Amino acid sequence: QVQLVESGGGLVQPGGSLRLSCAGSGFAFSSYAMQWYRQAPGQQRELVAHISSAGGSTNYPDSVKGRFTISRDNAKNTMYLQMSSLKPEDTAVYYCSAITAQTRFWGQGTQVTVSS
C-alpha cells in the first residue's frame, strides 16, 4: 500500500536547523511531484515547499524562502526539507505530500517545535 513516512522533527531553539525526511513506498515515487506542508494549531495547512518529479524545479513561499531547501533522491524514494534560521512561527506539524494531476497522497506528519 501507499506510504509516506516523515521523520526528523523535534524541538529546536530559534536560529537552529533541522532536516526532515519523507520516505515513500507503494507508488512510483519518481513520477510524482512532492510537497511539504505545515499546519499550526488553529491554522490552515500551508504549502512551504514544492519540488518537481525529477527535482529540477523548486518553489517556496516568501515566508520560508532563503531558509528552507527542498530536495529529493529518487533512487532512495526519499524527499528532504532542510530548515535553517528557524523561528518560533515555524512551529507546526509538517506533512509531506506526493501529487500528480489525478492523485494526492499524504504522510502522517512530524512535529517541529521552535522554542527556547
C-alpha positions in Angstrom: 0.0 0.0 0.0 1.0 3.6 -0.4 3.0 5.0 2.4 4.7 8.4 3.1 6.6 8.4 6.3 8.0 11.7 7.7 10.9 11.8 10.2 13.3 14.3 11.7 11.0 16.6 13.6 11.7 17.7 17.1 12.4 20.6 19.4 15.0 23.2 18.3 16.0 26.6 19.5 15.3 29.7 17.5 18.0 30.2 14.9 18.7 26.4 14.8 18.3 23.9 12.0 16.5 20.6 11.3 16.3 18.3 8.4 13.0 16.5 7.7 12.8 13.3 5.6 9.9 11.8 3.8 10.2 8.2 2.6 7.8 6.9 0.0 6.7 3.4 -0.9 4.0 1.6 -2.8 3.9 4.1 -5.7 6.1 5.3 -8.5 7.9 7.9 -6.4 9.9 9.4 -9.3 6.7 10.2 -11.2 5.3 12.4 -8.5 5.9 16.0 -7.7 6.5 16.3 -4.0 5.5 19.0 -1.5 5.9 19.9 2.2 3.0 21.5 4.0 2.7 22.6 7.6 -0.2 23.2 9.9 0.0 25.1 13.2 -2.8 24.8 15.8 -5.9 26.7 14.7 -4.4 27.5 11.3 -4.9 26.3 7.8 -2.5 23.9 6.2 0.2 25.9 4.4 2.4 24.9 1.5 6.0 25.5 2.3 7.9 23.8 -0.5 7.4 22.1 -3.8 9.8 20.1 -6.0 9.1 18.6 -9.4 9.3 14.9 -10.1 12.8 15.0 -11.4 14.0 17.6 -8.9 14.8 20.3 -11.4 12.3 22.8 -10.2 11.5 24.1 -6.7 9.2 26.7 -5.3 8.8 28.3 -1.9 6.5 30.9 -0.3 8.1 34.1 0.9 7.7 33.0 4.5 10.4 30.4 4.1 12.4 31.4 1.0 16.1 31.5 1.7 15.7 29.5 4.9 14.2 26.2 3.7 15.5 23.9 1.0 13.6 21.0 -0.5 15.4 18.2 -2.3 14.8 14.6 -3.3 16.7 11.4 -4.0 14.6 9.3 -6.4 17.0 6.4 -6.1 16.1 6.2 -2.4 12.4 7.2 -2.8 13.1 10.0 -0.3 12.5 13.7 -0.1 14.0 16.1 2.3 13.4 19.5 3.8 16.4 21.3 5.2 15.3 24.1 7.5 17.6 26.7 8.9 17.3 30.0 10.8 14.2 28.6 12.4 11.7 30.9 14.1 9.0 30.3 16.7 6.4 30.9 14.0 7.8 27.8 12.1 6.3 25.6 14.9 3.8 23.3 13.3 3.1 19.7 12.2 4.9 19.2 8.9 3.4 16.9 6.3 4.8 15.6 3.1 2.6 15.0 0.0 3.0 13.3 -3.3 0.9 14.6 -6.2 0.1 14.2 -9.8 -2.8 15.8 -11.7 -5.1 13.0 -10.6 -3.8 11.8 -7.2 -2.5 13.1 -3.9 -1.1 11.1 -1.0 -0.3 12.4 2.5 2.0 11.4 5.2 1.1 11.3 8.9 3.1 14.4 9.8 6.0 15.2 12.1 6.0 17.8 14.8 8.5 20.7 14.7 8.7 23.0 17.7 10.9 26.0 17.7 11.3 27.3 21.3 14.0 28.4 23.7 
